[in-house]
Amino acid sequence: MVKRTQQPARDSKQEAKDVNKSKNGLFASCSFSSLGLDPKLSDQLQERMGFEAPTHVQAQSIPVILSGRDVLVNAATGTGKTIAYLAPIIHHLQAYSPKVYETLEKLLHRFHWIVPGYVMGGEKKAKEKARLRKGISILIATPGRLLDHLKNTASFEHKNLRWVIFDEADCILEMGYGKETEQIIKLLGSRQYEEGDDDDVVVPKGAQKQTLLLSATLNEKVNHLAKLSLDDPVMIGLDNSKLQQKQLPIESPASPDSDEDEMVIHVNKSANPSSEDYGIPSQLVQKYVKVPCGARLVALLSVLKNLFEREASQKVVVFFSTRDAVDFHHSLLSEFQWPPKSETQEEEEASKQLFLKCKTFRLHGSMEQEDRRSAFANFKAEKQALLLSTDVAARGLDFPKVRCIIQYDCPGEATEYVHRVGRTARIGEKGEALLFLQPVEIDYLKDLKKHGATLAEYPLLKVLDKFPLLGNMPRIKKVISLESHPWVISLQRALEFFTYAEPKMKNLAKNAFVSWVRGYAAHKGELKSIFVVKKLHLGHVAKSFALKEQPSLVGKSHHKETMKRKRDERQRGQHPKKRKKMSGGNSRMYACLSRVHYIPDEVLLMRWEPSLGAAGLAALPRPEDEDYNSMVESKIMESDLKCVPMLVF
Ligand SMILES: Nc1ncnc2c1ncn2[C@@H]1O[C@H](COP(=O)(O)OP(=O)(O)OP(=O)(O)O)[C@@H](O)[C@H]1O
């Protein structure tokens, strides 16, 4: 990961070869039109979106979904799962052009009758009700809010529901939405399409409700959901090691009507290092760096400096465990200058420059929607940038050309590791991932190995040795510990000086320290034995926030801040309690329902949309305001389908 480029020409040729190789392994040798998609749609995919060929998961899924079968798809991050399910749905939706609209269709634009919408909380229910009353073809919803409308909104028509899609299915359950999801499935009712309900529509013969379940990390937790919602599903991307016949116990409470030869997903818990449980792109280079707590901050800054000096034009995402940590590191990296001191004032002015010469963005759940939306859009648009984020960006987000993912704070379960690293090495591109571990946390590697992730060690000392030392600092030949490295000592000193120079920075550091320790104590299950708070040296943790001494864990200022944050959230109409349930994951469901008189089909998609919320969406024009066709087309067909349907209204 840190090798400096010595022969740039040869290396870049090699890089291009590697990318081609991984791309070749990713794409199928057929065309979109050969999969049975409508020619208009295939053209759209090829010409407008520039997708020359379908990926393997698309080539496998599209014909099956078109045929009406339920499917369970497990495919690595960034392999194009979104198109895999959206393309066949759009194929069906556009095909059922209602008689009355045939002429209109010719006069107007293609797909004008597909109306997306959302219900996901964060705004008044009355507004959502009004949208539902008007009729929506594609509805995006959080499980809780959808259930609420199903129970309480009389005008919420869903009898023609046609597709139900659980994207990031495992996550919906991990976030504690199992009960809600079960109720939703029950309320949505029978699978059979009730023919002849609407005279004004063309109903496909034998059309049934079809359910799709997708993720890069399908595991046995989704068995119960699969059992409730899928009917004789086709399994895609689940190898035999994951599929077992019914003799295996199903995790969730057994249902009396369970089917004897039902297939269930089974993750082989016997530590078989070669078994690849989760979909990690094969071209992704995975490393870990072992750093004692007190040297973590210096190590992070050094790794980042090395990355951007090695290749100026690139994008990097760093994951933190808490919002306060994101805020602290964002302020630090946006303002910290290097070299820290010069001999004279003029010299100082002349030579001062930022430690990292790239734009730094932040993304977390406490930011205003508009700030989140602009951070997301700006980071996406930049060629060279750094994004500091909580897990709000861990799943589903599709930032193009992210070269490296750094997990500065450990993820929770291995699934979260997989989704975080999945923000790079997408669609066959190159990518690197670096996981920070303290020496006491090194057993986490074993956990990852069980799920097929093997990480090599990152040569941190070599990287540190490359940085020029300031002033008269002696270069010690053999550095015994990382903390005694002269570069580490001088950088740590400068960081502490910087933090203490401004009360604002010191406060950010203290808050970040307090929430980091709390977050560390919140690791669940088996991970509790790896991430043990009692093993932490809190003085060293403080050092990792550029603090010279350990702040109180129940400091007044932190308490005041928390109270203020809660007050602000209440004023903004966000409910901390409700949001808390979402904060680790922000599960979103997409639901697509028909405009009663226009389309016979209704689609319900459940998926994960981390960074964008209602306020951000509302900023986009409504269909009456502008060329609706081009908007729907671009929203549905644009490359960033992840946020597309939700972005619409
Ligand atoms: N056939 C294709 N050819 C080229 N690019 C494609 C193709 N299909 C999808 N893409 C692009 O690949 C990127 C990744 O796709 P997508 O976000 O659907 O992946 P995913 O498998 O859902 O990932 P994750 O599991 O992380 O959500 C997107 O930018 C998408 O536009």
The ligand as a MOL file (V3000), in Angstrom:
LIG
                    3D

  0  0  0     0  0            999 V3000
M  V30 BEGIN CTAB
M  V30 COUNTS 31 33 0 0 0
M  V30 BEGIN ATOM
M  V30 1 N -23.0880 -3.1120 -16.1000 0
M  V30 2 C -22.4360 -2.1070 -15.5690 0
M  V30 3 N -21.3630 -1.5670 -16.1940 0
M  V30 4 C -20.6880 -0.5320 -15.6340 0
M  V30 5 N -21.0020 0.0400 -14.4570 0
M  V30 6 C -22.0490 -0.4630 -13.7830 0
M  V30 7 C -22.8270 -1.5520 -14.2960 0
M  V30 8 N -23.8050 -1.8270 -13.4070 0
M  V30 9 C -23.6690 -0.9600 -12.3800 0
M  V30 10 N -22.6160 -0.1430 -12.6120 0
M  V30 11 C -22.1010 0.9220 -11.7090 0
M  V30 12 O -21.3450 0.2680 -10.6930 0
M  V30 13 C -21.4240 0.9770 -9.4730 0
M  V30 14 C -21.7820 0.0320 -8.3400 0
M  V30 15 O -23.1020 -0.4720 -8.5070 0
M  V30 16 P -24.0840 -0.6930 -7.2720 0
M  V30 17 O -24.0280 0.5150 -6.4050 0
M  V30 18 O -25.3800 -1.1370 -7.7900 0
M  V30 19 O -23.3410 -1.8950 -6.5320 0
M  V30 20 P -23.8660 -2.8170 -5.3540 0
M  V30 21 O -23.5280 -4.2070 -5.7560 0
M  V30 22 O -25.2930 -2.5090 -5.0260 0
M  V30 23 O -22.9180 -2.3580 -4.1680 0
M  V30 24 P -23.2180 -2.3170 -2.5600 0
M  V30 25 O -23.3690 -3.7390 -2.1120 0
M  V30 26 O -21.9870 -1.6740 -2.0220 0
M  V30 27 O -24.4300 -1.4870 -2.3720 0
M  V30 28 C -22.4300 2.0780 -9.6940 0
M  V30 29 O -21.7220 3.2850 -9.9080 0
M  V30 30 C -23.1770 1.6620 -10.9340 0
M  V30 31 O -23.6580 2.7510 -11.6740 0
M  V30 END ATOM
M  V30 BEGIN BOND
M  V30 1 1 1 2
M  V30 2 1 2 3
M  V30 3 2 2 7
M  V30 4 2 3 4
M  V30 5 1 4 5
M  V30 6 2 5 6
M  V30 7 1 6 7
M  V30 8 1 6 10
M  V30 9 1 7 8
M  V30 10 2 8 9
M  V30 11 1 9 10
M  V30 12 1 10 11
M  V30 13 1 11 12
M  V30 14 1 11 30
M  V30 15 1 12 13
M  V30 16 1 13 14
M  V30 17 1 13 28
M  V30 18 1 14 15
M  V30 19 1 15 16
M  V30 20 2 16 17
M  V30 21 1 16 18
M  V30 22 1 16 19
M  V30 23 1 19 20
M  V30 24 2 20 21
M  V30 25 1 20 22
M  V30 26 1 20 23
M  V30 27 1 23 24
M  V30 28 2 24 25
M  V30 29 1 24 26
M  V30 30 1 24 27
M  V30 31 1 28 29
M  V30 32 1 28 30
M  V30 33 1 30 31
M  V30 END BOND
M  V30 END CTAB
M  END
